[in-house]
Amino acid sequence: MKTILRVAVLFGLCAVSTALAAPGWVTDQFEITLRTGPSTGNAIQLMVDSGTRLEVLERDADSGYSRVRTAGGTEGWVVSRYLMNEPSAREQLEKLTSQLTNANSQGASLKSQFVAIQNEHEAANQKIATLEDDNAALEQELDEIKRTAANVLAIDDQNRSLMDQLATTQIRVDTLEQENRRLGGQTTRYWFMTGALVMLVGVILGIWLPRIRWQRRSRYDRF
């Protein structure tokens, strides 16, 4: 009975320890000491954060320390094994993340620029279509103006021809009027001469007829 209880307690403890177990990671963010000399016995000048860029001036293989200079100009000694030839993976990841973010922002900017260019292209196409329609309308108007101008020129030619005909007709009318006046003058003279001749004949007859009658009477008186 006691053995069974012990086994049950052991299983219970195992279950509790299993339930309390959880994963964990060592942080990659830590600080190193910048000392005045290459040993732990020297005074600490600064606490340098991980990922800080340092200029290595010399390395002491015996002590395991390296003499460095910070960006602010402070010189000191740090443990050599804490130095790397390139930035840490976290720093590189942050840099890559920043570059990716910049690339994404640039991509978004390029996309917005592309959309703006597309909109401008569509607006330009619409303007071109409008200009083509206006050009077609202007060409139709130009054709109509050309036809009207041709008609005007034809009418002008007709008017000139009619004016020439009218001038010729006027000349003929003037000629006919002159001829008519001339003929009228001749007719008047003809009638005047005819009248004068008739009067002359009448006078002659008026003189001659009484004599004829008188001679006849004289003959009758003789018998």
C-alpha positions in Angstrom: 0.0 0.0 0.0 2.8 2.4 0.9 4.5 1.5 -2.4 1.5 2.5 -4.4 1.2 5.8 -2.6 4.9 6.5 -3.3 4.4 5.8 -7.0 1.3 8.0 -7.1 3.2 10.8 -5.4 6.1 10.5 -7.8 3.7 10.6 -10.8 2.0 13.7 -9.4 5.4 15.4 -8.9 6.4 14.6 -12.4 3.1 15.9 -13.7 3.6 19.2 -11.7 7.2 19.6 -12.9 6.1 19.0 -16.5 3.3 21.5 -16.2 5.7 24.1 -14.7 8.3 23.6 -17.5 8.4 26.3 -20.2 10.9 27.3 -23.0 13.3 30.3 -22.5 16.1 32.1 -24.4 19.1 34.0 -23.3 18.8 37.6 -24.3 21.2 39.0 -26.9 21.1 42.4 -25.4 23.9 42.9 -22.8 26.6 45.3 -21.9 30.4 45.0 -21.7 32.8 47.0 -19.6 35.3 49.4 -21.0 38.2 49.5 -18.5 41.3 51.6 -18.1 43.5 48.5 -18.5 43.6 44.9 -19.7 42.3 43.2 -16.6 39.3 43.1 -14.3 41.3 44.9 -11.7 41.3 48.1 -13.7 38.5 50.7 -13.2 35.4 50.7 -15.4 35.1 53.8 -17.6 32.0 53.0 -19.6 29.3 50.3 -20.1 29.2 49.6 -23.8 25.9 48.3 -25.3 25.9 45.3 -27.6 26.0 46.3 -31.2 28.1 49.4 -30.6 30.8 50.1 -33.2 34.3 50.4 -31.8 37.6 51.2 -33.4 40.1 48.4 -32.4 43.6 50.0 -31.8 45.5 46.9 -30.6 44.9 43.3 -29.3 46.6 41.7 -26.3 46.5 38.0 -26.8 48.0 37.2 -23.4 45.4 39.1 -21.4 42.6 38.5 -23.8 41.8 42.2 -24.0 41.8 44.7 -26.8 42.4 48.4 -26.7 39.5 50.3 -28.4 38.2 53.8 -29.1 34.5 54.7 -28.9 32.8 57.0 -31.4 33.0 59.7 -28.7 36.8 59.4 -28.5 37.1 57.5 -25.2 39.8 54.8 -25.2 39.9 51.7 -23.0 40.1 47.9 -22.9 37.4 45.4 -23.5 37.4 41.6 -23.5 38.5 40.5 -27.0 36.0 37.6 -27.2 33.1 40.1 -27.0 34.3 41.8 -30.3 33.1 40.6 -33.7 34.4 41.4 -37.2 30.8 42.3 -38.4 27.6 43.5 -36.8 25.5 41.0 -34.9 22.7 39.1 -36.5 20.2 41.3 -34.6 21.8 44.5 -35.9 22.0 43.0 -39.4 18.3 42.0 -39.1 17.3 45.4 -38.0 19.3 46.9 -40.8 17.7 44.5 -43.3 14.3 45.2 -41.8 14.9 48.9 -42.2 16.1 48.4 -45.8 13.0 46.2 -46.5 10.8 48.9 -44.9 12.4 51.5 -47.1 12.1 49.3 -50.1 8.5 48.7 -49.3 7.9 52.4 -48.9 9.8 53.1 -52.1 7.8 50.4 -53.8 4.6 52.0 -52.5 5.9 55.3 -53.7 6.8 53.8 -57.1 3.3 52.2 -57.2 1.7 55.6 -56.5 3.9 57.2 -59.1 3.0 54.4 -61.6 -0.7 55.0 -60.8 -0.2 58.7 -61.3 1.5 58.1 -64.6 -1.3 55.8 -65.7 -3.8 58.5 -64.8 -1.8 61.1 -66.7 -1.6 58.7 -69.6 -5.3 58.2 -69.6 -5.9 62.0 -69.3 -3.5 62.5 -72.2 -5.3 59.9 -74.3 -8.6 61.6 -73.6 -7.1 65.0 -74.6 -5.7 63.4 -77.7 -9.2 61.9 -78.5 -10.7 65.4 -77.9 -8.1 67.0 -80.1 -8.7 64.4 -82.8 -12.5 65.1 -82.7 -11.8 68.9 -82.8 -9.4 68.3 -85.7 -12.1 66.3 -87.6 -14.6 69.1 -87.0 -12.1 71.7 -88.2 -11.4 69.6 -91.3 -15.1 69.4 -92.0 -15.5 73.2 -91.6 -12.4 73.7 -93.8 -14.0 71.5 -96.5 -17.2 73.5 -96.2 -15.3 76.7 -96.5 -13.4 75.4 -99.5 -16.7 74.4 -101.1 -18.2 77.8 -100.3 -15.2 79.6 -101.6 -15.4 77.5 -104.8 -19.1 78.4 -105.1 -18.2 82.1 -104.5 -15.5 82.0 -107.1 -17.9 80.3 -109.6 -20.6 82.9 -108.8 -18.0 85.7 -109.2 -17.0 84.2 -112.6 -20.7 84.1 -113.5 -21.1 87.6 -112.4 -18.1 88.7 -114.4 -19.5 86.9 -117.4 -22.9 88.5 -116.9 -21.3 91.9 -116.5 -19.4 91.4 -119.8 -22.7 90.3 -121.5 -24.5 93.2 -120.0 -21.7 95.6 -121.2 -21.9 94.0 -124.7 -25.7 94.3 -124.6 -25.5 97.9 -123.4 -23.2 98.6 -126.3 -25.6 97.0 -128.7 -28.5 99.0 -127.2 -26.5 102.2 -127.5 -25.7 101.3 -131.1 -29.4 100.5 -131.8 -30.5 103.7 -130.2 -28.1 105.7 -132.4 -29.3 103.8 -135.4 -32.8 104.4 -134.4 -32.2 108.1 -133.9 -30.4 108.2 -137.3 -33.3 106.3 -138.9 -35.7 108.6 -137.1 -33.9 111.6 -138.5 -34.0 110.1 -141.9 -37.7 109.4 -141.6 -38.4 112.9 -140.5 -36.4 114.3 -143.4 -38.2 111.8 -145.7 -41.6 112.9 -144.5 -40.6 116.5 -144.6 -39.4 116.2 -148.1 -42.5 114.2 -149.0 -44.7 116.9 -147.5 -42.8 119.6 -149.3 -43.1 117.6 -152.6 -46.8 117.2 -152.0 -47.2 120.8 -151.3 -45.2 121.6 -154.4 -47.4 119.3 -156.5 -50.4 120.9 -154.9 -49.2 124.3 -155.8 -48.4 123.3 -159.3 -51.8 121.6 -159.7 -53.4 124.6 -158.2 -51.8 126.8 -160.8 -52.1 124.4 -163.7 -55.7 123.1 -163.2 -57.4 126.6 -163.5 -55.5 127.2 -166.7 -56.7 123.9 -168.1 -60.3 124.8 -167.2 -60.0 128.2 -168.7 -58.5 126.8 -172.0 -61.5 124.4 -172.2 -63.9 127.3 -171.7 -62.2 129.3 -174.3 -62.5 126.5 -176.8 -66.2 126.1 -176.0 -66.7 129.8 -176.5 -65.2 129.7 -180.0 -67.9 127.3 -181.1 
